[in-house]
């Protein structure tokens, strides 16, 4: 592989996206946390496209994930897709991304837009959304108290690892994270909690001991009202019906 990812992106620009206005190189590689299997994460911006798209390919030994947009599709994804999800994926990529082949007026405008979205934060959870998160976590915690097998413990623990982190982030009006991003984002929010979180789940996955994860769940849910099961009710919309034929 070439030594410098920026050299590879320059070649990708000319070979695949010669009419693009700018490419943002983002992801773990530019944070100095990449491995030999890390993707080159790119946001490719054209002046105008019929529709945004995402594509994956290999280029000179690098796996590449390209998110291809124009300014209006980016604006839509920022506010109508990513923000409601609670995870500012594209805004973060543009905010931290290296502009290729060089910064220009459009790239600066997009970085300002991405910064504004990140500063705005995710939508505040409704009371019903908080109740649903509490209920889901309560069920997962109950399933790790006395699991029938190590396989079930790992499966349930994997779900709980994301659900509990998501509840912590969203209930504190913070941007959320998934999977491998959770430790990095959690450390930025609270180093002590991150350390205890990772240690507790290591004990769960490695040793099969759920006690510290259960205690952590109690701590994280307590400001929102704690575990929830009794009297929880979730109604389907009235139009969720289909006549029998």
Buried (B, 14 or more C-beta within 10 A) or exposed (E): EEEEBBEBBBEBBEEBBEEBBBBBBBBBBBEEEBEEEBBBBBBBBBEEBEEBEEEEEEBEEBEBBBBBBBBEBBBEBBBEBBBEEBBBBBBBBBBBBBBBEEEEEBBEEBBEBBEEBBEEEBEEBEEEEBBBBBBBBBBBBEBBEEBEEEEEBBBBBBBBBBBBBBBBBBBEEBBBBBEEBBBEBBBEBBEEBBEBBBEBBEBBBEEBBBEBBBEBBEEBBEEBEEBBEEEEEEEEEEEEEEEEE
